[in-house]
Amino acid sequence: MTRDRITTIAWDWGADGADHAEIVRNPDGWQISGANGATRYRITTDASGAAKYLNVTTTRELTLRRDSQGWRYPDGRLIAGSANALDPDIACTALTNTLPIRRLGLAIGAKAEIDVLYIPVPVLEPAIVRQCYTRQADGYLYENRDSGFRAFLSVDAEGWVTHYPGVCDMMEPSP
């Protein structure tokens, strides 16, 4: 029998507060719950690390599930162009950069361009954006192809983002 592995991580966002997340890892996937200020989020992944459920709550609430056609609202409406968006990117947490980093498992020098489901906070109006991750010896070059934003993300041995320049720094190391 495989036991669940629980990891708790926190990131300091400076004047914007702190992000705290608990990740329960088991062979079937991850169950993630976290908060940054008044924003609460929950994500469930499958065994491959691809997200299949997302809930974000601010003054509004957004709940989505992913199936073979893409991300859907509770009433069944499909988010156009979301079929290949396996990862969410919630604007208030560096944890959602860790998801594709771990799922892709890139070798040093390799890069991958992916579609992600971007969730701006606090408006919670999802959009599909193109992102690129390039593995380097000491982290990842992250690029948002739609906006032109770029940042070098430092990560620990497990792929947890430890430093996101100008955004946040990990406060508690992962076990």
Secondary structure as GFF3:
##gff-version 3
##sequence-region A 1 175
A	DSSP	beta_strand	5	12	.	.	.	ID=ss1
A	DSSP	three_ten_helix	14	16	.	.	.	ID=ss2
A	DSSP	beta_strand	18	26	.	.	.	ID=ss3
A	DSSP	beta_strand	29	36	.	.	.	ID=ss4
A	DSSP	beta_strand	39	45	.	.	.	ID=ss5
A	DSSP	beta_strand	51	57	.	.	.	ID=ss6
A	DSSP	beta_strand	61	67	.	.	.	ID=ss7
A	DSSP	beta_strand	70	72	.	.	.	ID=ss8
A	DSSP	beta_strand	87	90	.	.	.	ID=ss9
A	DSSP	alpha_helix	95	104	.	.	.	ID=ss10
A	DSSP	beta_strand	111	119	.	.	.	ID=ss11
A	DSSP	beta_strand	127	136	.	.	.	ID=ss12
A	DSSP	beta_strand	139	144	.	.	.	ID=ss13
A	DSSP	beta_strand	150	155	.	.	.	ID=ss14
A	DSSP	beta_strand	161	164	.	.	.	ID=ss15
A	DSSP	beta_strand	168	172	.	.	.	ID=ss16
###
